[in-house]
Amino acid sequence: MSLDKATVARIATLARIKVPEADLEALGQELNQILHWVEQLDQVDTTGVEPMTSVAAMTLPLRPDRVTDGDRADDILKNAPNAMHGFFTVPKVVE
């Protein structure tokens, strides 16, 4: 895959990056090198390889799923600029 200047400019716009016109060619070459490397990774045979979360085999520690800070609605609503009936109130944004 090869990226032209217009595509590089579009990518820069989508990424909200201001790239001067003079730098589009160099950026395009760098992006093409990255895409070429990714295409090479696609050629690696991964059949029989299990997905990994880490390079070291380990089991993540689990903890019981308990509510530890419940029943504090009044304390939380003290910080609200506006509250009504136990809920935060916000300005209407849709007519």
Buried (B, 14 or more C-beta within 10 A) or exposed (E): EEBEEEBBBEBBEEEEEEBEEEEBEEBBEEBBEEEEEEEEEEEEEEEEEEEEEEEEEEEEEEEEEEEEEEEEEEEEBEEEEEBEEEEEEEEEEEE
